[in-house]
């Protein structure tokens, strides 16, 4: 691997910061996006941020994160109703 490639530099940053070297930019993107969804960012906004043409693409890829939001919504409704 040439020392000037993006991957080489990225792996060097990972090593320097004690992070697992099996991380890649795609996994960081997926993690970042999952965290935004878990914080309540809606599907339409995420679709725009990710550059997906259709919300269905975002929903298919990140359904696990949206499922967590469904549980949180149920909890909030229960709390609002005093249950």
N, C-alpha and C positions, 0 to 999 in steps of 0.2 A: 504494500500500500504506500503510495507516494505521501510524504509528509505534508504536502500542501492541500490534500483533498479535504473536503468538508468532513467526511466521516472520520478521518484521522484526527482532525482538530476537535471534533465532537467527543471522540473517545478519550482524548487527552484531558478535556474538561471534566469528563466523568471520573477519570482516575484521580485527577487533582482534588476533586471534591468528595472522594470516597463513595461514589455512586456505582451501582452495578454496571459493568461494561456491556451487558446485554440489552441495555436501554437503547432505543432509537428514537428518532424524531417522530415517527408515526405513533409510537406508544406514548410519548409525551403529549402529543396532540390529542389522542384519545382520552388520556387521563384528564387533561385540562378541560376538555369538552364535557366529560362525564361529571366533573366537579361543578361546572357552571349549571348544568341541568339539575344536579342535586340541590343547588342553591335556588332553584325555581325559575331559571331562565326558560322561557317558553319555546316550543318547537319551531315556530316561525322565525324567531330571532336566531335560534341556533342554526336553522337552515341557511339563513343569510350569512351568518358568520363563517360557516363551514364551506360556503360556495356550492351547496347542493342545489340541484335544479328543482327538486321536489321535496316537500316535507316528509313524504313517505320514506325517502332514502335515509334521512336523519332518524326517523322513528325506528326504522328497521335496525340500524347500526347501534343506536343508543337506547334501545327499549329497556334495558336493565336499569338505566338511570331514571327514565320516566316512570318505571314501575315503583321506584322508591318514592317519587313525588306523589303517586296515587295513595300510598299508605300515609304519607304525611298529610295529605289533603283530608283523608278520612279522620285522622287524629284531630286535626284542627276543627273539623265540623263537629266531632263529638265534644270537644272542649267548649265550642261556642254554644252548643245545646245543653251544656252542663251535665253531660253523661259520663 
